[in-house]
Amino acid sequence: MLMNPQELLTDVPKRVENPDLNNILAYTVKPDVINLAGGLPDPAVFPSEPLRDIAERVLKENYAAALQYSPATGVPEFKREIISFLSRNLGVEAKEDQLLVTSGSQEALFALAMSIFRPGDVVFTENPTYYVAVSLFKAFEAVPVGAPMPSGQLDVNVLERKIKEVEPKRRKLIYVMPNAQNPTGASMTEETKRHLLEVAERYGLPVVEDDPYGMINYEGKSPRPLKAMDRNNQVIYMSTMSKVLAPGLRLGWMIGDKELVNAVSNVKQVIDLNTNTLSQYVAAYALRGRVIENNLNNIKRVYTSKRNAMVDELRDSFGDRTDFVKPESGMFVFSFFKGVNTRESLKEAVKRSVLYLPGDALYVSDPRYDAARLNFTYPSEDKIKEGIRRLRQAFY
Amino acid sequence: MLMNPQELLTDVPKRVENPDLNNILAYTVKPDVINLAGGLPDPAVFPSEPLRDIAERVLKENYAAALQYSPATGVPEFKREIISFLSRNLGVEAKEDQLLVTSGSQEALFALAMSIFRPGDVVFTENPTYYVAVSLFKAFEAVPVGAPMPSGQLDVNVLERKIKEVEPKRRKLIYVMPNAQNPTGASMTEETKRHLLEVAERYGLPVVEDDPYGMINYEGKSPRPLKAMDRNNQVIYMSTMSKVLAPGLRLGWMIGDKELVNAVSNVKQVIDLNTNTLSQYVAAYALRGRVIENNLNNIKRVYTSKRNAMVDELRDSFGDRTDFVKPESGMFVFSFFKGVNTRESLKEAVKRSVLYLPGDALYVSDPRYDAARLNFTYPSEDKIKEGIRRLRQAFY
């Protein structure tokens, strides 16, 4: 009797499967496809020369440590540099025992979810929200309950009503992206942030602040993270090197209550023992050398121009048949198209070799079928404009 | 009402906590401690110069891809190099869709476990076995059932009896290290391997072959992996770059039935999206440049000498009060000490600034309390000898 994979597997792999993500990945291997569906940075903004020098220095000066196993909680030199970086740029303060380094912030969210969710537990989210986080919550049979974001501001009163509707022991977490939300690109005002914190404290609910894009702001200073306003360790701050340095380093982290971080570290340890040591040393040197700060204006300049190209072409091609808020940060335009079912129209778009993420995939309830998430950071400006024109042909 | 970590957490973080591992890590930061407890390679055998050149080349020629996100299943260039490496060195054949790249083989085992275990399911292991794997199984409430290894050979008849004692739907997996077993250092004979495969096929049980040390053999050729004898995709082969190249690259993989690998890939994707891209490119270049093959004799030479130093000092210091099989491969001597309770004596050893792993931690049942796992790859030969002499003082 041979092993039968279908009999062997539980329903976990099916539950976490993300057909949209898989489809996108399948189509993007075709070279003529214009991919507005993904969420990749532009390799042109990678500080590849400084990183090359740094990699060489790390492997000369520090190879014995950089090529070795490292502590599950993170390489101390890297942790100290993250703490200093967050303090000087975002006003987020942390101690070393409140910080866990992970393989991207995805792993931080995964290890936290595994540490707190029982089947049927509820996680409160923005609606729409980051769809890969939702797949992750489903791995643990956690139920996402969303609150709407009229004009880009989370409706905290609705959120509170939704919290009240759930029995207390099932309430586990609030998951939000207060700065440069994915997909909407909106940031919470300080007032919304204060209100959210107040509600979180009222119900004893920890808040995950997922903040990959917070520093990539196109209209001025970075907004103050929720974590910088958090007096009581109610906020679990997650972020990453992926958008400000390079995703290929696969580095993220969480900051929170030290007892909680310690528990999540135990889980992280059984997942993969420790985060990539070489990357941590490379990133530590990069942070010490101010590589991110020195490159940030370059990133903003390139992305501002690309965002403008997309926004202008959307207006030119679609006129008043499209409706969106010009994003002040992040990597996406989240746009609505009058009378279009973006899920059904995807086939037409694929025929014209342009891809986007159908908006309904991003809602945890009450999906809108006329929305699309459009990435402007990866394709060239010409491709962005051509992609939007192809969308016009596919949609109308 | 503030968030209360103790109320928030499930029992998962406690269940996976590994006090031995944590203790070891806590003690090893003291610089005067001789650490025979860990399982680290010697940094002196890292091919740091070739890796430095390679990192520089990768970040010159291929930075746009190497610093970017990459497919959840692995970077195709790296996958092709692994396949060619395993084929030419170990006779293991695989296709690209049968191979999943992971953050160390630990993550492969974790994602597989998450894909197949329901609470109460049984995983059949060698006894003693790799203790971090056991912590991992416990995360999913899987129950390890061990079969003994008299004279280093898994007793497959006992294993079969243990399988029969478990109700069929609870039997999920056989987990073994057929080559350079951790902790015993023993390798299965071809006869034992054939018998094991036969039993696995009789009961429809997949076999994880965990093979980190298979190529590090001190007495001749590498043993043929179980996977090389596997005609029916019954074996899931897991291995890593950690022992033959460098743990800091944090790269491992699994090879198995493609339907199974695909399901496990979905789970891997929600854990951390993809494995470190930069490391995958560095390792791909290293494999292409035969860096591992060129360095393997150096590794074997250094470790053979260290093993001999440990074995000789054990005999000199303990005489017939110690009993062990001289390991032909791997990184450990697993030794028994007449009349000693190694768990109780650990305190005495710590006083003398020497650490080892108490053997009882490595048994899934019927622990022996007179055993210790002693690592000979990391400490210098002088430290090994001094460490064993300190053990002598602590034990008798």
Interface residues (C-beta under 8 A of the other chain):
Chain A: M1 L2 M3 N4 P5 Q6 E7 L8 L9 T10 V12 P13 K14 V16 E17 N18 L21 L25 L40 P41 P43 F46 S48 L51 R52 A55 E56 L59 K60 Y63 A64 A65 A66 L67 Q68 Y69 S70 P71 A72 T102 S103 G104 Q106 E107 F110 M114 S115 I116 F117 R118 V132 S135 L136 A139 K172 A200 E201 R202 Y203 G204 L205 P206 N232 N233 Q234 S242 A246 P247 G248 L249 R250 D257 E259 L260 A263 V264 N266 V267 Q269 V270 I271 D272 L273 N274 T275 N276 T277 L278 S279 V282
Chain B: M1 L2 M3 N4 P5 Q6 E7 L8 L9 T10 V12 P13 K14 V16 E17 N18 L21 L25 L40 P41 P43 F46 S48 L51 R52 A55 E56 L59 K60 Y63 A64 A65 A66 L67 Q68 Y69 S70 P71 A72 T102 S103 G104 Q106 E107 F110 M114 S115 I116 F117 R118 V132 S135 L136 A139 K172 A200 E201 R202 Y203 G204 L205 P206 N232 N233 Q234 S242 A246 P247 G248 L249 R250 D257 E259 L260 A263 V264 N266 V267 Q269 V270 I271 D272 L273 N274 T275 N276 T277 L278 S279 V282
